[in-house]
Amino acid sequence: SGDASFYNLCLTSHLQSMMTTIIEATSEEECSSLFSLLSHFLLPEQRKLSCKKILKKPIPGLYLQCVKPQSNLFPVILRFDRPWTYIVTSKKKVIN
């Protein structure tokens, strides 16, 4: 189904970007199932540096995080020192 292929793409990109993934969502409920799936592939130290609560902006240094919809992502994302995956849940879009 469409959801299965979207989750597959999210997981593949999450693994390819060394578990540095930002999930854009309007609510914690919208972020929850994808966060839960991807968190199973984090090491314990990476899990400690992750945040399930919706943040205003992506935070460099976190591994898995949820953020509210962004109008201009690039100034913040350019400060990340690892490869990253950015997932827009509402559009089922994966950027890496």
TAHU-V850510 format. One line per field, one symbol per residue. ss: DSSP state (A for helix, B for strand, O for the rest). psi: psi as a letter, one per 40 degrees, with the letter a starting at -180 (. if undefined). burial: 1 if it has 24 or more other C-alpha atoms within 12 Angstrom, else 0. A space follows every 10 residues. Layout:
BEGIN
ss: ???
psi: ???
burial: ???
END
This chain:
BEGIN
ss: OAAAAAAAAA AAAAAAOOOO BBBBOOOAAA AAAAAAAAAO OOOAAAAAOO BBBBBOOOOO OOOBBBBOOO OOOAAAAOOO OOOOBBBBAA AOBBBO
psi: iddddddddd ddddddfffg hhhhieiddd ddddddddde eiidddddfi hdihidiihh dichihiihh dgdddddeeh eiiihhhhdd efhhh.
burial: 0000001011 1111101111 1111100001 1101110110 1100001001 1111101111 1111111111 0000001000 0011111110 010111
END
